[in-house]
Amino acid sequence: MTDSERPTVESTDMTWVLNRITSEHAAAANALLLTSDGLLLASSDGLSRDAAERTAATLAGLQNLSRSLSEFCGGPLDQQMPWQKSVVDLGDHTVLMFAAGPRVYIAVSVSEPMTSPEVGLVTMATTRAVNGLRRVLSAHECDAGQ
C-alpha cells in the first residue's frame, strides 16, 4: 500500500473512536478530533455540530498559544518545543487535548475535577486510542495547486 492509498483521518470516519471513549467512561462527556488549523474532523455523538466546530477552533488556538511557551520553560526564544498535550482545569470539569498525529489533535471533556481518578482513566483510554491509530491519525498537507 502506497502512502496515497493509506487510510488517513481525512478519509476514515473516526467518530467510532470518540464514541468509544465517551461510552466506556461515564465521566467523558464529549470528544472531538481536530486539525491544527481548527477544522473539525469528527465529534462524539451528543455534541452539536456548531458546538463542536466552535470548540475545535478554540482548542486549536489554545494549542498554538501553548507552543509559544518555549522561552518560559528555558528553551530558546527562536524555537518552539514540541507540544504533546494540554490540560484545562475548569473546576468541576477538565478538558484534555493530546497530539494525535501530525497536525491532528484529540480532545476530551471530562465531567470531573482535574485531580479525579476518572481524569486519569480517560487520559489512559485516549492515549491508547491515539497509539492504536497513529498511522491513520495523520493529516496530509494540502497541495497549493488543489
Secondary structure, DSSP 8 states (H G I E B T S, - for coil): --TTTS--TTTS--HHHHHHHHHH-TTEEEEEEEETTS-EEEE-TTS-HHHHHHHHHHHHHHHHHHHTTTTTTT--TTS-----EEEEE-SS-EEEEEEEETTEEEEEEESS-TTSHHHHHHHHHHHHHHHHTTTTS------TT-
